[in-house]
Amino acid sequence: MWIIFGWTTRIKPTARHGQFYCPQCRVSSTYAECLRSTYFHLFFIPLIPLSESRDGVQCCTCKNAFDDEVLEYTPPQLTASWKCPQCDRSWPESNIRCPICKVRPDGTPA
């Protein structure tokens, strides 16, 4: 008869959460703190919890886990922008036309 035993580690998100800039999604997202639990198992059934420790955060959007240092990261600001030649409003460089005037940065209609 074989007795299969050992230990396994599971990482689970907890109910504690907050907002942060996810480097994977590249947007502001919600995070959940993670808890690492190690269990003794017998025949692959977790029986006795051996240890529990806090283990970083997990993005609720992409489900990737990160160290706590990611909470202090501030995203780079979008500095590149252009002004609409008609309404004189500033728009990020990612806009290919003014959403109000429907004009491109060079003044041609879109």
TITORVEX-147971 format. One record per residue: residue number from 1; residue in one letter; chain; x, y, z of N, C-alpha, C in turn. Coordinates in nm, 4 decimals. Layout:
N
+-----+---------+--------+----------+----------+----------+----------+----------+----------+----------+----------+----------+
| num | residuo | cadena |      nc1 |      nc2 |      nc3 |     cac1 |     cac2 |     cac3 |      cc1 |      cc2 |      cc3 |
+-----+---------+--------+----------+----------+----------+----------+----------+----------+----------+----------+----------+
| NUM |       a |      A |        X |        Y |        Z |        X |        Y |        Z |        X |        Y |        Z |
...
+-----+---------+--------+----------+----------+----------+----------+----------+----------+----------+----------+----------+
***
This chain:
110
+-----+---------+--------+----------+----------+----------+----------+----------+----------+----------+----------+----------+
| num | residuo | cadena |      nc1 |      nc2 |      nc3 |     cac1 |     cac2 |     cac3 |      cc1 |      cc2 |      cc3 |
+-----+---------+--------+----------+----------+----------+----------+----------+----------+----------+----------+----------+
|   1 |       m |      A |   0.0842 |  -0.1173 |   0.0000 |   0.0000 |   0.0000 |   0.0000 |   0.0892 |   0.1243 |   0.0000 |
|   2 |       w |      A |   0.0542 |   0.2197 |  -0.0836 |   0.1288 |   0.3438 |  -0.0953 |   0.0562 |   0.4536 |  -0.0193 |
|   3 |       i |      A |   0.1301 |   0.5305 |   0.0566 |   0.0746 |   0.6474 |   0.1239 |   0.1394 |   0.7697 |   0.0606 |
|   4 |       i |      A |   0.0574 |   0.8510 |  -0.0004 |   0.1061 |   0.9707 |  -0.0682 |   0.0769 |   1.0905 |   0.0213 |
|   5 |       f |      A |   0.1826 |   1.1595 |   0.0644 |   0.1663 |   1.2756 |   0.1504 |   0.2673 |   1.3821 |   0.1099 |
|   6 |       g |      A |   0.2482 |   1.5006 |   0.1607 |   0.3390 |   1.6112 |   0.1305 |   0.2761 |   1.7416 |   0.1722 |
|   7 |       w |      A |   0.3162 |   1.8507 |   0.1070 |   0.2576 |   1.9806 |   0.1363 |   0.2350 |   2.0544 |   0.0060 |
|   8 |       t |      A |   0.1406 |   2.1416 |   0.0088 |   0.1062 |   2.2215 |  -0.1082 |   0.0862 |   2.3666 |  -0.0660 |
|   9 |       t |      A |   0.1109 |   2.4563 |  -0.1577 |   0.0957 |   2.5991 |  -0.1305 |  -0.0122 |   2.6542 |  -0.2221 |
|  10 |       r |      A |  -0.1020 |   2.7326 |  -0.1632 |  -0.2079 |   2.7967 |  -0.2398 |  -0.2023 |   2.9473 |  -0.2150 |
|  11 |       i |      A |  -0.2284 |   3.0227 |  -0.3197 |  -0.2344 |   3.1685 |  -0.3084 |  -0.3773 |   3.2102 |  -0.3391 |
|  12 |       k |      A |  -0.4405 |   3.2763 |  -0.2419 |  -0.5794 |   3.3184 |  -0.2586 |  -0.5911 |   3.4689 |  -0.2353 |
|  13 |       p |      A |  -0.6748 |   3.5374 |  -0.3151 |  -0.7015 |   3.6786 |  -0.2869 |  -0.7916 |   3.6921 |  -0.1642 |
|  14 |       t |      A |  -0.7700 |   3.7973 |  -0.0866 |  -0.8513 |   3.8222 |   0.0325 |  -0.9556 |   3.9295 |   0.0017 |
|  15 |       a |      A |  -1.0331 |   3.9658 |   0.1025 |  -1.1369 |   4.0677 |   0.0844 |  -1.0796 |   4.2093 |   0.0865 |
|  16 |       r |      A |  -0.9558 |   4.2275 |   0.1337 |  -0.8948 |   4.3605 |   0.1368 |  -0.8523 |   4.3994 |  -0.0047 |
|  17 |       h |      A |  -0.8909 |   4.5188 |  -0.0473 |  -0.8618 |   4.5619 |  -0.1837 |  -0.8420 |   4.7126 |  -0.1891 |
|  18 |       g |      A |  -0.8042 |   4.7612 |  -0.3068 |  -0.7815 |   4.9032 |  -0.3287 |  -0.7582 |   4.9301 |  -0.4764 |
|  19 |       q |      A |  -0.7177 |   5.0519 |  -0.5087 |  -0.6901 |   5.0915 |  -0.6465 |  -0.5396 |   5.1048 |  -0.6673 |
|  20 |       f |      A |  -0.4917 |   5.0656 |  -0.7855 |  -0.3513 |   5.0805 |  -0.8215 |  -0.3385 |   5.0827 |  -0.9726 |
|  21 |       y |      A |  -0.2199 |   5.1184 |  -1.0214 |  -0.1907 |   5.1155 |  -1.1647 |  -0.1301 |   4.9808 |  -1.1976 |
|  22 |       c |      A |  -0.2018 |   4.8985 |  -1.2747 |  -0.1524 |   4.7650 |  -1.3106 |  -0.0532 |   4.7767 |  -1.4258 |
|  23 |       p |      A |   0.0704 |   4.7291 |  -1.4084 |   0.1678 |   4.7377 |  -1.5176 |   0.1365 |   4.6421 |  -1.6331 |
|  24 |       q |      A |   0.0587 |   4.5392 |  -1.6090 |   0.0216 |   4.4449 |  -1.7146 |  -0.0927 |   4.5010 |  -1.7995 |
|  25 |       c |      A |  -0.1993 |   4.5486 |  -1.7335 |  -0.3155 |   4.6051 |  -1.8045 |  -0.2886 |   4.7466 |  -1.8549 |
|  26 |       r |      A |  -0.1977 |   4.8167 |  -1.7876 |  -0.1630 |   4.9560 |  -1.8162 |  -0.2809 |   5.0511 |  -1.7974 |
|  27 |       v |      A |  -0.3624 |   5.0211 |  -1.6960 |  -0.4736 |   5.1076 |  -1.6572 |  -0.4860 |   5.1052 |  -1.5054 |
|  28 |       s |      A |  -0.5621 |   5.1985 |  -1.4521 |  -0.5920 |   5.1961 |  -1.3094 |  -0.6931 |   5.0853 |  -1.2857 |
|  29 |       s |      A |  -0.6635 |   4.9989 |  -1.1901 |  -0.7462 |   4.8811 |  -1.1673 |  -0.7610 |   4.8541 |  -1.0183 |
|  30 |       t |      A |  -0.8447 |   4.7594 |  -0.9844 |  -0.8640 |   4.7189 |  -0.8455 |  -0.7707 |   4.6026 |  -0.8154 |
|  31 |       y |      A |  -0.7114 |   4.6036 |  -0.6959 |  -0.6274 |   4.4927 |  -0.6540 |  -0.6867 |   4.4288 |  -0.5295 |
|  32 |       a |      A |  -0.6516 |   4.3035 |  -0.5075 |  -0.6874 |   4.2332 |  -0.3846 |  -0.5584 |   4.1810 |  -0.3229 |
|  33 |       e |      A |  -0.5455 |   4.1960 |  -0.1908 |  -0.4283 |   4.1419 |  -0.1235 |  -0.4347 |   3.9894 |  -0.1267 |
|  34 |       c |      A |  -0.3182 |   3.9251 |  -0.1394 |  -0.3129 |   3.7793 |  -0.1497 |  -0.2587 |   3.7182 |  -0.0217 |
|  35 |       l |      A |  -0.3039 |   3.5983 |   0.0060 |  -0.2618 |   3.5236 |   0.1234 |  -0.2052 |   3.3896 |   0.0764 |
|  36 |       r |      A |  -0.0807 |   3.3598 |   0.1164 |  -0.0165 |   3.2334 |   0.0794 |  -0.0339 |   3.1361 |   0.1954 |
|  37 |       s |      A |  -0.0972 |   3.0226 |   0.1689 |  -0.1219 |   2.9208 |   0.2716 |  -0.0546 |   2.7907 |   0.2314 |
|  38 |       t |      A |   0.0163 |   2.7302 |   0.3262 |   0.0802 |   2.6004 |   0.3036 |   0.0074 |   2.4958 |   0.3872 |
|  39 |       y |      A |  -0.0311 |   2.3866 |   0.3225 |  -0.1069 |   2.2804 |   0.3873 |  -0.0336 |   2.1470 |   0.3775 |
|  40 |       f |      A |  -0.0460 |   2.0657 |   0.4810 |  -0.0038 |   1.9261 |   0.4742 |  -0.1166 |   1.8507 |   0.4065 |
|  41 |       h |      A |  -0.0826 |   1.7667 |   0.3085 |  -0.1882 |   1.6916 |   0.2418 |  -0.1596 |   1.5420 |   0.2453 |
|  42 |       l |      A |  -0.2657 |   1.4673 |   0.2438 |  -0.2614 |   1.3214 |   0.2411 |  -0.3499 |   1.2767 |   0.1262 |
|  43 |       f |      A |  -0.2925 |   1.2037 |   0.0320 |  -0.3621 |   1.1634 |  -0.0903 |  -0.4210 |   1.2851 |  -0.1624 |
|  44 |       f |      A |  -0.3433 |   1.3931 |  -0.1682 |  -0.3757 |   1.5171 |  -0.2383 |  -0.4968 |   1.5900 |  -0.1790 |
|  45 |       i |      A |  -0.5305 |   1.5633 |  -0.0555 |  -0.6374 |   1.6332 |   0.0156 |  -0.5718 |   1.7186 |   0.1238 |
|  46 |       p |      A |  -0.5842 |   1.8535 |   0.1147 |  -0.5232 |   1.9394 |   0.2172 |  -0.5915 |   1.9182 |   0.3518 |
|  47 |       l |      A |  -0.5104 |   1.8849 |   0.4548 |  -0.5666 |   1.8526 |   0.5854 |  -0.5315 |   1.9541 |   0.6928 |
|  48 |       i |      A |  -0.4031 |   1.9829 |   0.7095 |  -0.3576 |   2.0660 |   0.8204 |  -0.2872 |   2.1896 |   0.7661 |
|  49 |       p |      A |  -0.3344 |   2.3105 |   0.8023 |  -0.2618 |   2.4303 |   0.7598 |  -0.1304 |   2.4427 |   0.8371 |
|  50 |       l |      A |  -0.0212 |   2.4572 |   0.7649 |   0.1111 |   2.4680 |   0.8279 |   0.1520 |   2.6128 |   0.8500 |
|  51 |       s |      A |   0.1277 |   2.6970 |   0.7521 |   0.1651 |   2.8379 |   0.7668 |   0.0773 |   2.9242 |   0.6776 |
|  52 |       e |      A |   0.0679 |   3.0518 |   0.7153 |  -0.0054 |   3.1501 |   0.6379 |   0.0732 |   3.2799 |   0.6385 |
|  53 |       s |      A |   0.0880 |   3.3408 |   0.5233 |   0.1588 |   3.4682 |   0.5164 |   0.1005 |   3.5531 |   0.4046 |
|  54 |       r |      A |   0.1168 |   3.6834 |   0.4187 |   0.0713 |   3.7761 |   0.3166 |   0.1678 |   3.7699 |   0.1998 |
|  55 |       d |      A |   0.1138 |   3.7733 |   0.0762 |   0.1988 |   3.7534 |  -0.0407 |   0.1618 |   3.8476 |  -0.1544 |
|  56 |       g |      A |   0.1838 |   3.9759 |  -0.1366 |   0.1644 |   4.0709 |  -0.2440 |   0.0194 |   4.0983 |  -0.2767 |
|  57 |       v |      A |  -0.0034 |   4.1437 |  -0.4012 |  -0.1367 |   4.1793 |  -0.4473 |  -0.1652 |   4.1128 |  -0.5807 |
|  58 |       q |      A |  -0.2938 |   4.1017 |  -0.6136 |  -0.3365 |   4.0427 |  -0.7395 |  -0.4311 |   4.1404 |  -0.8087 |
|  59 |       c |      A |  -0.4083 |   4.1652 |  -0.9366 |  -0.4951 |   4.2520 |  -1.0152 |  -0.6267 |   4.1788 |  -1.0391 |
|  60 |       c |      A |  -0.7381 |   4.2447 |  -1.0120 |  -0.8693 |   4.1815 |  -1.0301 |  -0.9105 |   4.1745 |  -1.1768 |
|  61 |       t |      A |  -0.8426 |   4.2491 |  -1.2637 |  -0.8763 |   4.2471 |  -1.4060 |  -0.8022 |   4.1356 |  -1.4793 |
|  62 |       c |      A |  -0.6683 |   4.1338 |  -1.4687 |  -0.5892 |   4.0350 |  -1.5432 |  -0.5477 |   3.9145 |  -1.4596 |
|  63 |       k |      A |  -0.5721 |   3.9177 |  -1.3278 |  -0.5425 |   3.8087 |  -1.2340 |  -0.3933 |   3.7817 |  -1.2165 |
|  64 |       n |      A |  -0.3060 |   3.8750 |  -1.2560 |  -0.1625 |   3.8597 |  -1.2336 |  -0.1271 |   3.9028 |  -1.0920 |
|  65 |       a |      A |  -0.0300 |   3.8350 |  -1.0318 |   0.0151 |   3.8668 |  -0.8962 |   0.1406 |   3.9533 |  -0.9037 |
|  66 |       f |      A |   0.1507 |   4.0500 |  -0.8121 |   0.2632 |   4.1421 |  -0.8076 |   0.3100 |   4.1588 |  -0.6638 |
|  67 |       d |      A |   0.4344 |   4.2064 |  -0.6472 |   0.4860 |   4.2412 |  -0.5148 |   0.4194 |   4.3696 |  -0.4674 |
|  68 |       d |      A |   0.4346 |   4.3996 |  -0.3384 |   0.3740 |   4.5197 |  -0.2811 |   0.4324 |   4.6481 |  -0.3395 |
|  69 |       e |      A |   0.5503 |   4.6420 |  -0.3978 |   0.6152 |   4.7598 |  -0.4533 |   0.5345 |   4.8209 |  -0.5671 |
|  70 |       v |      A |   0.4517 |   4.7414 |  -0.6330 |   0.3734 |   4.7917 |  -0.7454 |   0.2694 |   4.8949 |  -0.7003 |
|  71 |       l |      A |   0.2334 |   4.8946 |  -0.5729 |   0.1360 |   4.9908 |  -0.5214 |   0.1927 |   5.1320 |  -0.5168 |
|  72 |       e |      A |   0.3247 |   5.1452 |  -0.5100 |   0.3894 |   5.2760 |  -0.5047 |   0.4235 |   5.3315 |  -0.6426 |
|  73 |       y |      A |   0.4042 |   5.2513 |  -0.7472 |   0.4386 |   5.2928 |  -0.8831 |   0.3380 |   5.3950 |  -0.9341 |
|  74 |       t |      A |   0.3882 |   5.5025 |  -0.9916 |   0.3011 |   5.6007 |  -1.0555 |   0.3211 |   5.5907 |  -1.2058 |
|  75 |       p |      A |   0.2134 |   5.5880 |  -1.2822 |   0.2265 |   5.5711 |  -1.4268 |   0.2864 |   5.6941 |  -1.4928 |
|  76 |       p |      A |   0.3522 |   5.6744 |  -1.6054 |   0.4064 |   5.7902 |  -1.6776 |   0.2910 |   5.8765 |  -1.7296 |
|  77 |       q |      A |   0.3084 |   6.0061 |  -1.7213 |   0.2044 |   6.0981 |  -1.7677 |   0.2127 |   6.1120 |  -1.9191 |
|  78 |       l |      A |   0.0966 |   6.1257 |  -1.9788 |   0.0927 |   6.1492 |  -2.1226 |   0.1267 |   6.2958 |  -2.1480 |
|  79 |       t |      A |   0.2441 |   6.3218 |  -2.2000 |   0.2864 |   6.4592 |  -2.2236 |   0.2633 |   6.5004 |  -2.3686 |
|  80 |       a |      A |   0.2608 |   6.4052 |  -2.4585 |   0.2423 |   6.4381 |  -2.5986 |   0.0951 |   6.4717 |  -2.6241 |
|  81 |       s |      A |   0.0709 |   6.5901 |  -2.6758 |  -0.0649 |   6.6313 |  -2.7074 |  -0.0612 |   6.7249 |  -2.8267 |
|  82 |       w |      A |  -0.1763 |   6.7545 |  -2.8789 |  -0.1882 |   6.8481 |  -2.9902 |  -0.3115 |   6.9351 |  -2.9682 |
|  83 |       k |      A |  -0.3110 |   7.0546 |  -3.0295 |  -0.4236 |   7.1473 |  -3.0181 |  -0.5044 |   7.1452 |  -3.1463 |
|  84 |       c |      A |  -0.6345 |   7.1456 |  -3.1291 |  -0.7247 |   7.1504 |  -3.2440 |  -0.7142 |   7.2890 |  -3.3086 |
|  85 |       p |      A |  -0.6942 |   7.2958 |  -3.4406 |  -0.6817 |   7.4266 |  -3.5055 |  -0.8118 |   7.5068 |  -3.5048 |
|  86 |       q |      A |  -0.9280 |   7.4422 |  -3.4847 |  -1.0548 |   7.5158 |  -3.4860 |  -1.0995 |   7.5579 |  -3.3465 |
|  87 |       c |      A |  -1.1074 |   7.4624 |  -3.2506 |  -1.1613 |   7.4961 |  -3.1176 |  -1.0520 |   7.5260 |  -3.0151 |
|  88 |       d |      A |  -0.9262 |   7.5047 |  -3.0504 |  -0.8110 |   7.5360 |  -2.9659 |  -0.8071 |   7.4538 |  -2.8355 |
|  89 |       r |      A |  -0.8674 |   7.3368 |  -2.8343 |  -0.8616 |   7.2471 |  -2.7187 |  -0.7439 |   7.1509 |  -2.7354 |
|  90 |       s |      A |  -0.6875 |   7.1074 |  -2.6216 |  -0.5758 |   7.0120 |  -2.6254 |  -0.6292 |   6.8699 |  -2.6189 |
|  91 |       w |      A |  -0.5697 |   6.7812 |  -2.6993 |  -0.6081 |   6.6401 |  -2.7030 |  -0.4836 |   6.5545 |  -2.6965 |
|  92 |       p |      A |  -0.4918 |   6.4326 |  -2.6379 |  -0.3736 |   6.3455 |  -2.6358 |  -0.3353 |   6.3024 |  -2.7765 |
|  93 |       e |      A |  -0.2103 |   6.2660 |  -2.7897 |  -0.1584 |   6.2281 |  -2.9204 |  -0.2295 |   6.1061 |  -2.9786 |
|  94 |       s |      A |  -0.2913 |   6.0244 |  -2.8919 |  -0.3598 |   5.9049 |  -2.9391 |  -0.4876 |   5.9384 |  -3.0160 |
|  95 |       n |      A |  -0.5450 |   6.0583 |  -2.9967 |  -0.6623 |   6.0997 |  -3.0745 |  -0.6164 |   6.1383 |  -3.2141 |
|  96 |       i |      A |  -0.6789 |   6.0806 |  -3.3150 |  -0.6389 |   6.1142 |  -3.4518 |  -0.7186 |   6.2322 |  -3.5062 |
|  97 |       r |      A |  -0.8277 |   6.2718 |  -3.4306 |  -0.9049 |   6.3886 |  -3.4698 |  -0.9707 |   6.4478 |  -3.3468 |
|  98 |       c |      A |  -1.0118 |   6.5712 |  -3.3565 |  -1.0827 |   6.6383 |  -3.2473 |  -1.2232 |   6.5789 |  -3.2390 |
|  99 |       p |      A |  -1.2647 |   6.5275 |  -3.1235 |  -1.3974 |   6.4678 |  -3.1137 |  -1.5108 |   6.5697 |  -3.1262 |
| 100 |       i |      A |  -1.4805 |   6.6969 |  -3.1071 |  -1.5841 |   6.7996 |  -3.1143 |  -1.5972 |   6.8541 |  -3.2570 |
| 101 |       c |      A |  -1.4842 |   6.8962 |  -3.3134 |  -1.4860 |   6.9594 |  -3.4453 |  -1.4705 |   6.8606 |  -3.5606 |
| 102 |       k |      A |  -1.4285 |   6.7399 |  -3.5303 |  -1.4038 |   6.6370 |  -3.6334 |  -1.2959 |   6.6814 |  -3.7325 |
| 103 |       v |      A |  -1.1905 |   6.7441 |  -3.6768 |  -1.0795 |   6.7939 |  -3.7583 |  -0.9527 |   6.7268 |  -3.7135 |
| 104 |       r |      A |  -0.8648 |   6.6913 |  -3.8080 |  -0.7346 |   6.6327 |  -3.7771 |  -0.6388 |   6.7407 |  -3.7294 |
| 105 |       p |      A |  -0.5257 |   6.6997 |  -3.6682 |  -0.4293 |   6.8000 |  -3.6199 |  -0.3774 |   6.8952 |  -3.7284 |
| 106 |       d |      A |  -0.3723 |   6.8485 |  -3.8540 |  -0.3226 |   6.9346 |  -3.9609 |  -0.4317 |   7.0267 |  -4.0188 |
| 107 |       g |      A |  -0.5575 |   7.0155 |  -3.9671 |  -0.6656 |   7.1038 |  -4.0107 |  -0.7572 |   7.0449 |  -4.1154 |
| 108 |       t |      A |  -0.7239 |   6.9282 |  -4.1673 |  -0.8093 |   6.8661 |  -4.2699 |  -0.9289 |   6.7975 |  -4.2036 |
| 109 |       p |      A |  -1.0451 |   6.7982 |  -4.2694 |  -1.1620 |   6.7312 |  -4.2108 |  -1.1426 |   6.5791 |  -4.2101 |
| 110 |       a |      A |  -1.1962 |   6.5160 |  -4.1075 |  -1.1801 |   6.3705 |  -4.0934 |  -1.2851 |   6.2952 |  -4.1705 |
+-----+---------+--------+----------+----------+----------+----------+----------+----------+----------+----------+----------+
***
